[in-house]
Amino acid sequence: MLLTRYAIATIALAAYSSCAFAQFAPPPAKPAVPKAPSPRAASCHNGASFDRFLADVKQQAMAAGVSQRTIAEASPYLIYDQGIVNRDRGQRVFGQLFTEFAVRMAAPYRMQNGQQHIKQYAAAFARAEKEYGVPPAVIAAFWGLESDFGANMGNLPTLKSLVSLAYDCRRSEMFVNETIAALKIIDRGDLHPDEMIGSWAGELGQTQFLPVHYVNYAVDYDGDGRRDLLRSGADVIGSTANYIANGLKWRRGEPWLEEIKVPPNLPWDKTDLNVREPRSTWAQLGVTYPDGRPLPNDNLAASVLLPMGRFGPAFMAYPNFAAYTEWNNSLIYSTTAGYLASRIAGAPPLRKPTAPVAQLPFNELKELQQLLVRAGFNVGKIDGVLGQQSRAAVKAMQIKHGLPADSWPTTELLARMRGGTAQAQPAGMVR
């Protein structure tokens, strides 16, 4: 697996690489002896042991319609692994400039591979676009980012991952539901327990569906009677289109993300995904395409997205971009996925900034987050990484201090919040 939907927001940058994961492989013939659960793992289950907890989960599964035969078949794989829990607790949010991430993950070879897969599975892509309204490039971009078209789906037994995370207290209810959904996948004949191999976070298949999404949105597109997202390219295409259209509410026939050029005097407080204006309004404000062509003078609503502030790349984000942020709430991931889809569809490469964009060092960004918390903002975890909540708080403080409100943290904002008089760095200077 390249990018786990839930793990992307918690994966360490040092461990992140498109080739950092083992190839898909079958599980050992006999499940490994599990590590003992940590004492704290049972705290949200009234002190119940893992065995007692598991018995309750099995009862819930049978109440949800899972057969006793399936539960018996899956039981050897329903074992606790403290290593999975430690991995979930121990990961850090990664921090990287959008341009660096996009250059790596939306590289030309991945764009070309996406175009080749669209040709290879032309019939399935055409059917999916007709039935669900999702363009082939959108599906192919997620397919490439999540597993490099099936080359890297993870190598851990899914049932073990799910039940271990269910017993842990951090997201217990969510993973109990995912465990039951995985049993339903087995029960309806889509996969056998020993075929369920994926990421440590319990996601399955070439576009990394959590089991609940697998149950709700997987479709049999090759007509073999199974919904096989591990091996069937047609099933992957149809299921991913179904999820994007019906789970993420894709709007048929509308764009998702386009690169733009912004003027130096744009009202920066308007550059936010929560602010939508007609394209005609953005055109009146001086926004154009990168080559200077004017935007269409129409009423199609859109937001201006500046993932690295006013000196970095700029995008017109349409309502369909919400499907990307819903797929993965990491702004870097969602913007990269939308950009890769546009490249697969034929858009030109990203225009490089005229100068390097200044970025606060990790320790200063962490200090800024602490100051934002003291000012009454909820930035989530104070981790030195610019997430959505931190960006919103930065914009609010930029407005308060009369600075360009582009959501990008600067030395000047940090100085203002410290109450000091430090001068801002010239635009583009790298620290």
Phi, psi and omega in degrees: 000133178275308187226100179287130187303317180271335182277341184300328180279358182224020184261137182289137182299322183297333182266357188272126176195148181292347179238024184273355185250147181290156177291157177303131182213152179289155180286165176298153183301323178242130179305140181292154177293124184288152172285151182293138177298146176287150182302326184288342185297332184268002188297331180266007180242032180054035177076009182293143176292166179298320180299319179292318178300315182296322178299322178293319178298320179296322177297318177297322180295316179295324177295333179272004174104002179284136184285156176296327178300315180295318180296320178295320180294325183273341188306320179299342181261352181271073183236155183271139177226107180298333179298323177296315180296317179299322180295319180294318182285329191269351183287151178247149173298135179276153177232126181199145176296144180304317183298321179294314182295315183294322178299322181285310191273336177252037182296156181307323182295325180286324174298313181294322178296321177297317179295322178294320179292326177297321177290317183297321182249042186304317183294316181293319178295318179296319179295317181295319180293322179293317185281323188246345179078014181261122182297147179306321183297327180292315178295315183297325180295314177296320179300316180290318182289322186284325184210012188050050176059043175093357182285331184223089182256001185098165184222028182247143178300120187297316184298321178296316179299313184295313185288331176293316179289333176290323180286329176294158188267354186291314179221050189300310184298318179301313185279340168297314178297321179292323178297315179297320178297320178299321177294326177294324177300318178293316186298326182270003171089013180285315181220153172267157181306320183285351175271346187276086181239133181194214184281166179294339180271006173089012180274152188231146167089180189283344170241020168053067176274134164292153185306323179299319177291324178300313181297317188278331190236348180293138180230153178270099184263348179257358173076019181267005178088358179235154172256094188249098182271001177269326188235337185264111178300321180296318178296321178299314183295309181296319182291319179295320177297318179299316180295314181296317184288311188261330177276321184255003172061050177296141180259110185304135172080005182251152179288176180233313184205132177223138175288143180224173173240129183254146179282161182290346182250022179298140173294098191295335179294344178276350184275085185203143179296340179276354180250118179241133177228154174299150178301329178298324178292316178297323179297320178295332179276000175099006178283134179225177168286163185304329181272008178095352178296144181287153172290155175300140181271068183228184185259012179296122184286144180202159176245153172265123182250124178240087185296341179231029179081186189288346179262359180256194179299152179230143182225151167265115182256121182266170180308328179295343178296338177299332177296327179288315180290335175283322176300316178209122187280002172289121181296324179296315180295309186297320179292320177296318179296317178295320179294317179298319178299320179294324178292317178299326180281354175115003179291153179288166179298159179299136176287130181283143175301149181293337178211156178303141181272126180295136181230131177297138174298160184307312185293326180284324176294323177294320176297318178299318177299319179297319178293324177294321177296317178297332179278001175102009181265148173263109180255010185075218180285135176279098191226005179074019181233138185275092176268184184300318181292321177295320179298317180297319180292320177301314180300316181299320180285328175298317178297316181299321183267007177071027179260159176303119190270070182257010176070008181257121183291138182229166176296328179294316178297317179299318179297317179299319182286332174288339185086013182265192184235019181301142181277145177290150176286149173302147181303134176090349181285133181265133180276000000 
